[in-house]
């Protein structure tokens, strides 16, 4: 089921879902999911980024994506109960 109003973050390092961190990394960009669960980041420089929930919310397994000048990237984040490490 889509989750509306969830903050999603772009990170330069992997963020393990559900892990309590004393000083969590700060996302370099954030977006909020729409009613259908979609989110978009604008103006990311080409590079490799880790995408996952920012702040509190559902525990999801984040994913690495590569953004190039020629195209963006798309992905699907899904809720998990026993998330493995970053993919």
C-alpha positions as CSV (number, residue, x, y, z in Angstrom):
1,X,0.0,0.0,0.0
2,X,1.3,3.5,-0.8
3,X,2.3,5.7,2.1
4,X,1.5,9.4,1.7
5,X,3.4,12.1,3.4
6,X,6.6,10.1,4.1
7,X,9.9,11.9,4.0
8,X,12.4,10.2,1.6
9,X,16.1,11.2,1.7
10,X,19.1,11.1,-0.6
11,X,22.3,10.1,1.1
12,X,25.9,9.8,0.1
13,X,26.4,6.8,2.4
14,X,24.3,3.8,3.2
15,X,21.7,4.2,6.0
16,X,20.6,0.9,7.6
17,X,16.9,0.9,8.2
18,X,15.7,0.6,11.8
19,X,19.2,1.1,13.2
20,X,19.2,3.7,16.0
21,X,22.0,6.1,15.4
22,X,23.2,8.7,17.8
23,X,24.2,11.1,15.0
24,X,22.3,10.0,11.8
25,X,23.6,11.3,8.5
26,X,21.9,14.3,7.1
27,X,20.2,13.8,3.7
28,X,21.5,16.0,0.9
29,X,18.0,16.3,-0.5
30,X,14.5,15.3,0.7
31,X,11.1,14.7,-0.9
32,X,7.7,13.9,0.5
33,X,5.6,11.1,-0.9
34,X,2.4,12.0,-2.7
35,X,-1.0,10.2,-2.0
36,X,0.0,7.4,-4.4
37,X,3.4,7.0,-2.7
38,X,5.5,8.6,-5.5
39,X,8.4,11.0,-4.9
40,X,10.7,13.0,-7.1
41,X,14.1,14.7,-6.5
42,X,15.1,17.6,-8.7
43,X,18.5,18.9,-9.7
44,X,20.7,16.0,-8.3
45,X,24.2,16.1,-9.7
46,X,25.3,12.9,-11.5
47,X,26.5,10.4,-9.1
48,X,25.7,7.4,-6.9
49,X,23.1,8.0,-4.1
50,X,21.5,5.9,-1.4
51,X,17.7,6.5,-1.2
52,X,15.6,5.6,1.9
53,X,13.2,7.0,4.5
54,X,14.5,10.2,6.1
55,X,13.7,10.6,9.8
56,X,11.0,8.5,11.3
57,X,8.6,6.3,9.4
58,X,8.2,2.9,8.0
59,X,11.3,0.7,8.0
60,X,12.3,0.2,4.4
61,X,15.4,-1.4,2.7
62,X,17.1,1.5,1.0
63,X,18.8,1.2,-2.4
64,X,21.7,2.7,-4.3
65,X,20.9,4.5,-7.5
66,X,23.1,6.0,-10.2
67,X,22.0,9.3,-11.7
68,X,23.6,10.4,-15.0
69,X,23.2,13.6,-17.0
70,X,21.3,11.7,-19.7
71,X,18.6,10.1,-17.5
72,X,17.3,10.1,-14.0
73,X,16.7,6.9,-12.0
74,X,13.6,5.2,-10.7
75,X,13.1,2.8,-7.8
76,X,10.6,1.2,-5.6
77,X,10.9,1.3,-1.8
78,X,8.9,-1.3,0.1
79,X,8.2,-1.7,3.8
80,X,10.0,-4.6,5.5
81,X,9.9,-6.2,8.9
82,X,13.4,-7.7,8.9
83,X,15.4,-5.5,6.6
84,X,18.8,-6.7,5.4
85,X,21.7,-4.4,5.0
86,X,21.9,-1.8,2.2
87,X,21.4,-3.2,-1.4
